């Protein structure tokens, strides 16, 4: 079977399964399997795939047709221009979360800021913060040991040694922090999520009745700290932002800025 034939069959199968990005996903699977970029693949439709290649591609295609996230099938994803390992134990980092790094880099930070990534999952936010601010000290927190294992793998992938802590949010902070990065689960329990998101860990998605339960707990923890972080960067749905402002205000913080899904709170 040549590339053109496989691409057509794969696209048709994904289309019939309700995958909106059918052709793109098929091309990405081909790129991974052949080691060739998209331009080369499209310029060489006559290139023949080997039997073993078509077998491997067929298995991956069946998984995608079952709405398994493409990142899980590939075993990695891109975030802020870098590759990160992902698997079924962590949420795939979303492009909208990159805004948190953009805003972090604009803050008036100390020369060597101490940062905590709360609910780190794959570690993408905390690791990216450390890579973008080499002088920073960054700790990674998550309640799930399997997620922390993925985060540690990604630290090794990027040649970093960051400390990881299995904690319920900031219930026991390891030290004082100037900055908190918090992309906590914020999807309300009543919301309908797509089939791919339904395959991601519920603990990384569900945020309680109004979607703000984990933020509610985190801000209560922050309010009890003797030395509160100066900046809190959070991610939530825009309609939830007013609710987050109330939670932050009760903990002694005020809104300092917002962009898309991200809010910045300061003392």
C-alpha positions as CSV (number, residue, x, y, z in Angstrom):
1,X,0.0,0.0,0.0
2,X,1.3,3.4,-0.9
3,X,1.0,6.6,1.1
4,X,-1.8,8.1,-0.9
5,X,-3.9,4.9,-0.5
6,X,-3.3,4.6,3.2
7,X,-4.0,8.3,3.8
8,X,-7.3,8.2,2.0
9,X,-8.4,5.0,3.8
10,X,-7.3,6.4,7.2
11,X,-9.0,9.7,6.7
12,X,-12.2,8.0,5.7
13,X,-12.2,5.8,8.7
14,X,-11.6,8.7,11.1
15,X,-14.2,10.8,9.4
16,X,-16.8,8.1,9.9
17,X,-15.8,7.8,13.5
18,X,-16.5,11.5,14.0
19,X,-12.9,12.7,14.3
20,X,-13.0,16.4,13.2
21,X,-9.3,16.5,12.4
22,X,-9.2,13.2,10.5
23,X,-6.7,14.0,7.7
24,X,-4.4,15.9,10.0
25,X,-4.4,13.1,12.5
26,X,-3.7,10.5,9.8
27,X,-0.8,12.6,8.5
28,X,0.7,13.0,12.0
29,X,0.6,9.2,12.5
30,X,2.3,8.8,9.1
31,X,5.0,11.3,10.1
32,X,5.7,9.4,13.3
33,X,5.8,6.0,11.6
34,X,8.0,7.0,8.6
35,X,10.1,9.7,10.2
36,X,9.3,12.0,7.2
37,X,7.8,15.4,7.5
38,X,4.4,16.3,6.1
39,X,5.7,18.1,3.0
40,X,7.7,15.0,2.0
41,X,4.8,12.7,2.6
42,X,2.5,14.8,0.4
43,X,5.1,15.1,-2.3
44,X,5.7,11.3,-2.5
45,X,2.2,9.7,-2.7
46,X,3.7,6.7,-4.5
47,X,6.0,5.7,-1.6
48,X,5.2,2.2,-0.4
49,X,4.6,1.3,3.2
50,X,6.0,-1.9,4.5
51,X,3.8,-4.7,6.0
52,X,5.1,-4.0,9.5
53,X,4.5,-0.3,9.1
54,X,0.9,-0.7,7.9
55,X,0.3,-3.1,10.8
56,X,1.6,-0.6,13.4
57,X,-0.3,2.2,11.7
58,X,-3.5,0.1,11.7
59,X,-3.4,-0.4,15.4
60,X,-2.8,3.3,16.1
61,X,-5.6,4.3,13.7
62,X,-8.0,2.0,15.5
63,X,-7.2,3.6,18.8
64,X,-7.7,7.1,17.3
65,X,-11.0,6.0,15.7
66,X,-12.0,5.0,19.2
67,X,-11.4,8.7,20.2
68,X,-8.3,8.0,22.3
69,X,-6.4,11.3,22.5
70,X,-3.7,11.5,19.8
71,X,-1.1,12.4,22.3
72,X,-1.6,9.2,24.2
73,X,-1.2,7.2,21.0
74,X,2.0,9.1,20.1
75,X,3.2,9.1,23.7
76,X,4.1,12.7,23.6
77,X,2.9,16.2,22.8
78,X,4.3,19.7,22.2
79,X,4.0,22.5,24.7
80,X,5.7,25.9,24.3
81,X,7.8,24.5,21.4
82,X,9.1,21.6,23.4
83,X,8.3,17.9,23.6
84,X,6.7,16.3,26.7
85,X,5.9,12.7,27.4
86,X,2.2,12.2,28.2
87,X,0.2,9.0,29.0
88,X,-3.1,8.0,30.5
89,X,-2.1,9.3,33.9
90,X,-1.9,12.9,32.9
91,X,-3.9,15.5,31.1
92,X,-2.5,16.5,27.7
93,X,-1.2,20.1,28.1
94,X,-3.5,22.5,26.2
95,X,-2.3,25.4,23.9
96,X,-4.3,27.9,26.0
97,X,-2.1,27.0,29.0
98,X,0.9,28.5,27.2
99,X,-0.6,31.9,27.9
100,X,0.3,31.3,31.6
101,X,4.0,31.2,30.6
102,X,3.7,34.3,28.5
103,X,2.2,36.2,31.4
104,X,4.7,34.8,33.9
105,X,7.6,36.1,31.8
106,X,6.1,39.7,31.9
107,X,5.9,39.8,35.7
108,X,8.3,41.9,37.8
109,X,9.9,38.8,39.4
110,X,12.9,38.7,41.7
111,X,16.3,37.7,40.2
112,X,15.8,34.1,41.3
113,X,12.1,33.5,41.8
114,X,10.9,30.4,43.7
115,X,8.0,28.9,41.9
116,X,5.5,26.1,42.7
117,X,3.6,24.3,40.0
118,X,0.5,23.0,41.8
119,X,-1.3,20.1,40.1
120,X,1.6,19.7,37.8
121,X,0.5,16.6,35.9
122,X,3.0,16.1,33.1
123,X,5.1,18.9,34.6
124,X,4.8,21.0,31.4
125,X,4.1,24.3,33.1
126,X,6.8,24.1,35.8
127,X,9.4,22.7,33.5
128,X,8.8,25.3,30.9
129,X,8.9,28.0,33.6
130,X,12.4,26.8,34.7
131,X,13.6,26.5,31.1
132,X,12.4,30.0,30.3
133,X,13.7,31.5,33.6
134,X,17.0,29.6,34.2
135,X,17.6,31.4,37.5
136,X,14.3,30.2,38.9
137,X,13.8,27.4,41.5
138,X,10.7,25.3,40.6
139,X,9.0,22.6,42.6
140,X,6.3,20.3,41.2
141,X,3.2,19.3,43.2
142,X,0.5,16.7,42.4
143,X,-1.7,14.5,44.4
144,X,-1.2,11.5,42.0
145,X,2.0,9.5,42.2
146,X,1.6,8.2,38.6
147,X,1.4,11.8,37.4
148,X,4.5,12.7,39.3
149,X,6.3,9.8,37.7
150,X,5.5,11.3,34.3
151,X,6.7,14.8,35.5
152,X,10.0,13.3,36.7
153,X,10.5,11.6,33.3
154,X,9.9,15.0,31.6
155,X,12.4,16.6,33.9
156,X,15.0,14.0,32.8
157,X,14.0,14.6,29.2
158,X,14.9,18.3,29.5
159,X,18.0,17.6,31.7
160,X,16.5,19.2,34.8
161,X,16.3,18.1,38.4
162,X,13.2,19.6,40.0
163,X,11.8,18.4,43.3
164,X,8.5,16.8,43.2
165,X,6.0,16.5,46.1
166,X,3.0,14.3,46.5
167,X,0.6,16.7,48.2
168,X,-3.1,17.7,48.2
169,X,-2.5,21.1,46.6
170,X,-0.6,23.3,49.1
171,X,-1.6,21.4,52.2
172,X,2.1,21.1,53.2
173,X,4.3,23.5,51.2
174,X,7.9,22.5,51.1
175,X,9.2,26.1,51.4
176,X,8.1,29.7,50.7
177,X,7.2,30.6,47.2
178,X,7.0,33.9,45.3
179,X,4.9,32.5,42.5
180,X,2.2,29.8,42.2
181,X,1.3,28.3,38.8
182,X,-2.1,26.6,39.2
183,X,-3.8,24.9,36.3
184,X,-6.2,23.0,38.5
185,X,-9.2,20.9,37.3
186,X,-12.0,23.4,36.5
187,X,-14.6,21.6,34.5
188,X,-18.0,21.6,36.3
189,X,-19.4,18.1,37.0
190,X,-22.5,18.8,34.9
191,X,-20.5,19.7,31.8
192,X,-20.5,17.4,28.8
193,X,-17.0,16.6,27.7
194,X,-16.0,15.0,24.4
195,X,-15.0,11.4,24.0
196,X,-11.3,12.1,23.9
197,X,-11.4,14.1,27.1
198,X,-13.5,11.4,28.7
199,X,-10.4,9.1,28.4
200,X,-8.2,11.5,30.3
201,X,-7.9,11.1,34.1
202,X,-11.0,12.5,35.7
203,X,-9.0,13.7,38.7
204,X,-7.2,16.1,36.2
205,X,-10.5,17.5,34.8
206,X,-13.4,17.5,37.2
207,X,-13.6,20.6,39.4
208,X,-16.8,19.9,41.4
209,X,-20.3,21.4,41.1
210,X,-19.1,24.8,39.9
211,X,-15.7,23.8,38.7
212,X,-13.9,25.8,41.3
213,X,-13.7,23.3,44.2
214,X,-10.0,22.8,44.0
215,X,-9.3,26.5,43.7
216,X,-11.6,27.1,46.7
217,X,-9.4,24.7,48.7
218,X,-6.2,26.1,47.4
219,X,-7.0,29.7,48.3
220,X,-8.1,28.7,51.8
221,X,-4.7,27.0,52.1
222,X,-3.0,30.2,50.9
223,X,-4.9,32.3,53.4
224,X,-3.4,30.3,56.2
225,X,0.2,30.7,55.1
226,X,2.4,32.9,57.2
227,X,4.3,34.1,54.1
228,X,2.0,34.1,51.1
229,X,3.3,34.0,47.5
230,X,3.2,37.3,45.8
231,X,1.8,36.1,42.5
232,X,-0.9,33.5,41.7
233,X,-1.4,32.5,38.1
234,X,-4.6,30.4,37.5
235,X,-6.4,28.9,34.6
236,X,-10.2,28.5,34.4
237,X,-13.0,29.1,32.0
238,X,-13.7,32.8,31.4
239,X,-17.2,32.6,32.9
240,X,-15.6,31.3,36.1
241,X,-13.2,34.2,36.4
242,X,-15.6,36.4,38.5
243,X,-16.0,33.5,41.0
244,X,-12.2,33.1,41.2
245,X,-11.8,36.8,42.0
246,X,-14.1,36.3,45.0
247,X,-12.1,33.4,46.2
248,X,-8.8,35.2,45.8
249,X,-10.1,38.4,47.5
250,X,-11.2,36.3,50.5
251,X,-7.6,35.0,50.7
252,X,-6.1,38.6,50.6
253,X,-5.3,38.8,46.9
254,X,-6.5,41.1,44.1
255,X,-6.8,40.7,40.4
256,X,-3.8,42.1,38.6
257,X,-4.5,41.0,35.0
258,X,-6.2,38.5,32.8
259,X,-5.8,37.1,29.3
260,X,-8.0,34.4,27.8
261,X,-8.2,31.6,30.3
262,X,-5.5,32.9,32.6
263,X,-5.8,35.3,35.6
264,X,-3.0,36.9,37.6
265,X,-3.6,37.6,41.3
266,X,-1.3,39.6,43.6
267,X,-1.1,40.5,47.2
